[in-house]
Amino acid sequence: MTRIRVPHPHLLPLVLGLALATAIVVPSAYAFDARSGEEITIGPDSVVDDDLYVAARSVTIDGVVRGDVLAAGQTVIVNGTVEGTLMAAGQTVIVNGTVRDTARVAAQGVQIGSTARVGRDLMFLGYSLETLPGSAIGRDVLIGGSQAMLAGTVDRDVRGGMAGLAVLGQVGRNVEVSVGASDAREPVTITSPPPSIVIPNVPAGLAVEPGAHIGGSLSYTSTREFPVYGAVEQGTHWTAQQPASPPQRTFGDAVADTVRRLIAIAIAGLLLLWLAPRWTEQMAATISARPLPSIGWGIVASFGALGVAIGICLGTMALAIAFGVITLPALAGLSLVVGFLAEAALLVSLSVFALLVSQAVVSFLGGKLLLDRMEAPWAKGRVATLLVGLVIFVLITTIPILGGIIAAIAALAALGAAWLWVRDRRAPAPALTRVEPGTAAA
């Protein structure tokens, strides 16, 4: 099986950003119709006069939607007419009808049927895109995925990056793509094709079949050149791409990485000693006095952080859907932004703690255990304690496998010590017993 590789990864954030921005920034002049359930069908005699936001396992649009459509589901089928923009995401997206504006689709399998008409652009992100003979795209096709088979008509340009591209139909202007290559010409396949459509087997690389017609030029980047059998009016240009090879690391690279890591942890440790010296010492003392409970509570806290991350994601989606149902699109968009920021803040905080703070605390503890045995005056300072322990810790953690295990244990121990510190601070103080004059305390 051919390994899937997207030659132009910068296309992915481009398409996702355009789809997200369009989904969040909803013009205030329009209301919208929000629907959800197991199966949502817009009948052939139905007309939706607003934008349509729909989420269900199966979404079928046979009627007319006067505005935009934002649809998410396992299967999304458009047989009717969307007079605005179509934004659809799911396992399978099928367009047999008309989209008067742009179609932005993200799915495992996308099929543009023989009766489909897209008035402007088609933007695809996913595994497989297929346009059948008779389909028509009014402007450009932008592809970021694994494979594409274009048998319909594209009035203007085709651009993007994919492992395999087959052109069987008509392209009005230029084709500019980056494709994969396989000397064995192995088909690009998946083990679990989505329902409702058959995923075509598009060989890795480029195929312009007999009967295909490109009105402009064909420019492609690949590690090898491919024969072109169709008509290309303004010529074909191949740009050779050297196969990617992992860089060879030298001893100097390893030393430089170790020095950079040492400097980063040293900066974090010095900031801790400057801003929170007592907290740093308490953390080290907790790990020293209670190593196993610290590690155990660190594991518990790790699962707790994972639960919080999942909770933020689910809560954000629930709020966005709720605000969408009650027709408050601005609050729905704000919920998505706040949820994303909260998720990012949690992940960044955990990463900084695991990679910098925990290692600085454990280094301080190691230095303290070592220098407490020395009588030299310089060995009593906090900075000296940190730096000596840091050098030893970084050198030990450069050992393959063992170093990674030690770093992971250090992160868990520091996280557990922080949890114990918070728990102890929140614990109520013991009650004081009032002793009456002339009596003895029990």
N, C-alpha and C positions, 0 to 999 in steps of 0.2 A: 504494500500500500504506500502510495506516495505521501510524503509528509507535506502538510499544508503550510505554505509560506506566503505571506502577503508582502510583495515586493515594495509597496508604498505604504508603510504604516502611518504616515502623516495624513493619509486620507481618512483614517478611522476617526480621530478627534474632529476633523472637519465636518464629516457627515453627522456625527453624534452632536456636535455643537450646534449645527444648523437645525437639527430636529428638536433639540432641547430648547433652544432659543425660541423657535416658532411655537413650541407647545406651551411655554410659560408666558410669553408676551402676547396676550390676547387683546385685540383692540377693544376698547371699552364701548364702542358703538354697537357691538354685537352681543346678543345673548347666546346661550347654547343649550342644547338638549343633551342631558347626561343620562345614560342608561347602563345598567349592569345586570348580570344574571348568568345562568348556565348557557342559554342559547338566545341570542338577540337577532331578530330578523326584521328588516325594513321591507315590507311587502311591495310587490310591483306597482300597486296603486297608491302607495304612500308617498307623501311629500313632506320632508322636514325643512321648514323655512329658516332654521337657525344652523349654526355650527353643531355638529354631532360629536359628542364624546362618549365612547362606548367601550366597555371592558367585559368580556365574557369568554367562556371556553370556545364558543363558535359564534362568529359574527358574519351575517350575510346581509348585504345591501342590494336589494333588487329594485328599489324605488329611486327617488330623486332626493338629493340633499342639496339645498340651495347654498350652503356655506361650506366650511372646511370639515374634514372628518379626521378625528384622532381615534384610532381603533387599536385595541390590544387584545389578543386572544390566541388560543392554540391554532385556530384556523380563521383567517379573515378573507372573505370573498366579496368582491365588488362586481356585481352583474349589471347594476343600474348606472346612474349618473351622479357624479360628484362635481358640483359646479365650482367649487373652490379647490383647495389643496388636500391631498390625501396623505396622511401620516399613519402608517400601519406597522405594527411590530407583532411578531408571533412566530410559531413554528412554520406555518405555511401561509403565504399571502398569494391570492389569485386575483387578477384583474381581468375581467372579461368585458367590462363596460367602458364608460367614458369618464376620464378625469380631466376637467377643462384646464386646470392649472398644473402644478408640479406634483409628482408622486414621490414621496420619500418613504422607503420601505426597508425594514430590517427584519430578516427572517432566515431560518435554515434553508428554506426553499421558496423561491418567488417565481411565479409563472405569469407572464403577460400574454393573455390568450389571443387567438386569431381575430377576434372581434374588438379587441381593446384599442382605445384611443387615449393618449396622454397629450394634452395640449401644449405643455411646456417641457420641463426636464423630468428625467427619471433618475433618482439617486438611490443606489442600492448598497446595503451593507449586510453581509451574511455569508452563507456558504455557496448557494447556487442561484444564479439568475438565468431564466430562459424566456426569450421572447419568440413566440410562435409566428410562422408565416401569416401575413395578413395584419399583424399588429403594427401600430404606427406611433412613434414618439415625435412630437412636434419640434423639439429642439435637441438638447444634448442628453447623453447617458453618462453618468459618473458611477464607477464601479469600485468598490473596496471589498474584496472577498476572495473566495477560493477559486470559483470558476464561473464562466458565463458563456451562454450559447445564444447568439443573436441571429435569429432567422427572419425577423420582421424588418420594418423600415425605421431608420433614424434619420431625421431630416438634417441634422447638423453633425456634431462631433461625438466621438466616443473616447473617454479618457478613464484612466484608473490603473489599478494594480491587482493582479490575480495570478493564481498558479496556472490556470488554463483558460484560453479564450478561443472560441470558434465563431467565425463570422460566416454566415450562410446567406444573409439577406443584403439589404441596401443601406449604405451609410452615405449621406449627402455630402459631407465634407471630410474631415480628417479623423484618423484613428491614431491616438497617442497613448500607448500602454506600456507597462512593464509586466513581463510574464515569466513564469518559471521554465524549467527545462528538465527533460529526462531523456537520456540516450535510449532507454528501453521503451519510451513512449507508453509508460504504464498509465492506465486510466485512473483518474482521481475519483474515488468512491467513498461512501460513508456506510457504516454498518447498520444504521437505523434510519432509513428514509422516512421523511414525514408523510402523513396521510394526505389523501386527495390528489396528489400529483406524483409522477414518476421522475426522480432526479436523473437527468441525463449524465452519461459518462463522458466528460470532456477531458481529453488527454492533456497532460501538462505541456505547456508551451503555447504556440500560436498556430492556428489553422484558418486559412482563408480559402474556403472551398470553391470548386467550380460553380459558376452561377452567381457568386457573391460580387457586389460592385461597390467600390469605395470611390466617391467622387473627387476627393482630395488626395492627400498623401497618407501613407502608412508608416508610422515611426514606432519602433518598439525596442525595448531594452531587454536583453536576455543573455544567458551565458553561451547560447549557441544560436545559429541562424536557421530559420525554417523556410521551407519552400512555400511560395504563394501561388495558388492556382486560380484565384479569382482575378477580376479586373481592378487595377489600381491606377486611376487616371494620372496622378501626379507623382508616381514613383514610390518606391519602398526604401526606407532607411533603417538599417539595423545598427544599434549601439551595443557593442560587446560589454558584458558585465562580468567582472572577474568573480569566480566563486568565493563566497565568504569563508575565511579560514580563521580559526581562533588565534589571537595574538600569542606569540611565544613569550612567556614570562621569564625574566632573568632574575638572578639573585639580587641585582640592584633594585628591580621593581619590588621584590618582596621586602627588602630593607626599607625602601621609601614608603610603602604601605604601612609597615609597622611603625615608622617614625610619625607618619601623619596620624595614625590611630592613637599613639601615645600622646601627641600634642592635643588632640581633641579631648581625650579623657582628662588630661591635666588641666585644661581650661575649665571643663565642667567641675572638676574637683576643687579647683581654686575658687570658683564662684560659690560653690557650696560652703567652703570654709569661711568665705567673706560674708555671705548673706545669711547662712544658717549653720553656724559652727556647732551649736549645741545639738541641733537636730541630726547633723552628720555623726556626731559622737554617739548620740543615743541609738541611731540606726546600727552603727558598728558594734556597740555594746550588746544590742539585742541579738544580732547574728551570732556574736561570740558566746553569749550565755545560753541562747536557745536556737541552735542551728537547725535541728530537725523540725521543730514547730515552725520556724521561719520558712523553710522549704515547703512544708506541707501547706501552710497558709498561702504561700506564693502560688502554688498550683490551684488552690481554690480561688484566689483572686484573679488568676488568669482566665479561668472559666467564667467567673463573674464578669470580667471585662468583655468577654465574647458575648455573654448574654445581654449586656448593656448595648453593645454594637448592634446586635440583632433587634433589640427592642427599639432603638432609635430608628432603624430602617423601617420596621413595621409601623411604628407610630407615625413616621413621616408620611408613609404611603396612605395610612388610614386618614390622617388629617387632610391630605391633598384630595383624596377621593370625596371625603365629606364636604369640604368646601366647594368642590366641583359640583356635587349633587345639588347643593343649595344655591348654585349660581353665584359664587364669589370667587372668580378666577384669580383676582389679585392675591387673595389670601392663600389660595391653592399654590400659586407660584411661590409666595413667600414661605410657605411651609416646606416646599422642596428645597429652597435655598438654605433656610435655617437648619433643616435636617442634614443637608450635605455638609454644612460648616461644622455642625456638632460631631458628625461622624469623622470628618477630617481631623478635628481637634483631638478627639479621643485617640485616633490612630497615631497622630504625631506625638501626643503626650506619652503613650505607651512605648513608642519607638525610642524617644529620647531617654525615657527612664531605663529601658532595657539595655540600650547601647552605650549610654554615657553615665547616667546617675548611679545605676547599680554597680557598674564596674569601678567608678570612683570611690564609692563607699566601701566595697570589698577591698580595694587597693589600700585605702586608709586603714582598714582593719588589719590587713596583712603587715603593713608597715609598723603599726602599733605593736602587734605581737612580737615582731622582730626587734624593734628598737627599745622596747621596755627592758630588754636584757642588757642593754648597753648603758654605761655610766657617763658617756660623753654629753656635755651640755647641749650640743647642737642636735642631739637625737631626741630631745624633748619637745621640739617645736612641731606644730601641726603640719606646716608646709613640708618639712623634712620627712615627717611620717608619711604623708601622702605620696611624695615623689619616690621615696625608696620602695614603698609597697607597689606603686604603679609600675615601675620598671620591672619588678619581679613578676607582677601579674601579667603584663603584656607579653613578656618573654615566654611565660608558661602557656599562655593561650595561643601562641603561634604554632604550637605543636599540633600536627594534623590529628583530627578526630578527638584526641584527648582535650585539646585546647577548646574546641567547640563545646564539649560536655561541661568543662569547668565554667566557661562563660555562661552557659545556660543555667547551671546550678547557681551561679552568682546572681543572675537576674532574678531567679525565683526566690532566692533567700532575701534579697533586698526588697522585692515586692512584698513578700510575707512579713518582713520586719516593718515595712511601712504600714501594712494592714494592722499589725499588732499595735503599732504606735497610735494609729487613729482610734482603734478600739479601746485602748487603755485610757486615752484622753477623754473619750465619750462615756466611760464608765462612771457611775455616780460615786461620789466620795463616801467613805464609811460613816455611818451615823455616830455622833458623839453622845456618850452617856453622861447625863447630868449627875454630879455627885453632890448630895446635900451636905451642908456643913455638919461636921461632927460624925459623919459616917465614913466607913472605909469602902473603897472601891472594890468591887468583886473581882 
